[in-house]
Amino acid sequence: MTSPVRPWMTVELAALGERAAAFLTAQAAAHRQRWVEQKHLDRDFWTAAGAAGLLCRSVPAEYGGGGGTLADDLVVLTALVDAGIAVPTVQVQSVIAPQFLVDHGTQEQKHRWLPEMAAGRVVGALAMTEAQAGSDARAMTTRAVREGGTYVITGTKTFITNGSIADLVIVAACTDPAAGRHGISLLLVDTRDCEGFSVTRVIDKVGQHEADLAELAFDRVRVPADCLLGAEGGGWAMLVRQLTKERIVIATTATAAVERAVVLTTRHVNERQAFGRPLIDNQHVRIELAECATEAVVARAFLDSCLVRLLKGSLDDATVAMAKWWLSDLEGQVLDRCLQLFGGYGYTTEYPIARLWANARAQRIYGGANEIMKETVGRSLTVRR
């Protein structure tokens, strides 16, 4: 089965993908076990990825980035999936955190942070989620109180990707609790030698073991007023805008995982012998694999149509929500069926299919739970009376 031509792919993007694949596959082979044991990627990876030009690809060149579009970042993230490296840690560093600065930062903020992030010398994180505020960001209790020329931040955050290694944390906090979502602001916190900031726990996870997930505490952390990102009270709108981008990233990496699973499983069932013949000689195996391969092709067609619209600026939020929930749901279904065809080997982390399967489960949760995505789609279909 030949891969379909992607309508948004260019010669330059294809070359970037090849370069990313070579770099990331070599990195994973040499260092992945250490990353898993320490629960995070190390500094050498970040600086090497920066030197290879793989970080912050959609950040304008004037701020040290690749000067491309989101398509550049998606090509790199797809290569991460193929190399077996958990995507969220690079996704936050290269797409989510820097885009807040690109879209809403002052010139001083952009020039201070973006070149360092693109070079891998500064690792970024977004601290939005709290124990009682997941998909409902308006329920957050972290406070930022203006005191003269500073903001004083108090509160806790959880499930923060890159939280234990981040130098820059974009913190969502209430600056006006009485204003509801219009009282949420974003603040840039330099965690290096930051009094009152602490990493209270690195969380054990089902999958994505080389990507850290941390709980953070802010005990009267004081930052200068010029660390405010955008306007005071404008944080909710900024979060919503970036969540839309995060969801299309999840849809892309889910599709990449489906395609990767089909490739790995096709290879396995053709090579693996059972009862004196290859597994593929069994009709049931062929049917299972045929269905998974067909779903991969359908998923790619839907995703590519979304990406074409995204790059033209015409992709709406309801379609993004459809892509996020449907493709991540499909990811779980296909990976489970493919893993089954590996038998006992599929349940061992020596085989990439097991790691893909474990990494996939969170895709239906973060970026807005799939149930929330369906509500978004449903509201778009409601006729206002």
RATAUR-V477388 format. One line per field, one symbol per residue. phi: phi as a letter, one per 30 degrees, with the letter a starting at -180 (. if undefined). psi: psi as a letter, one per 20 degrees, with the letter a starting at -180 (. if undefined). A space follows every 50 residues. Layout:
phi: ???
psi: ???
This chain:
phi: .ddddddcdcddddddddddddddddddddbedddddciadcdddddddd ddicchdcdeddcjddicceeeddddddddeddicededdeddccddddd dedbddedddddcddddddidbccbcccdbecbcdcddddcdcbcdbicb cccblbbbhcdiedbdcbcdcdbdcbedciddccbcbccdddhcdjcacd acddbdbhddcdbbcbbbchdcbdddddciddicdddddddddedddddd dddddddddddddddeddddcdcbhiadedddeedddedddddddddddd dddddddddeddicdcdddddeddddddddedddddddeeddidddccdd cedddeddddddddcdijedddddddddddcdddc
psi: pqpqppiiprhghghgggggggghgggghhighggghikqqrhhgghghg hikiqlhjpqhijiaijbahhghhgghhhgghikpphhghggghffghhg gghiqrhggghghghhghijhppqqongqrhjnehnhijqipqoppncjr poppaqqrlopjhiiphppoppqoinhijchjjprpqoooiolopipqoh qppqrgalhipqpqpqponlppqqhjipobqpijhghgggghhgghhhgg hghgghhggggggghgggihhpppkjqqhiipggghgghggghghggggg ggghhghghghikjprhghggggggghhghgggghghghhiibhhijqih phhghgghhhhihigrjoqhhhghgggghiippp.
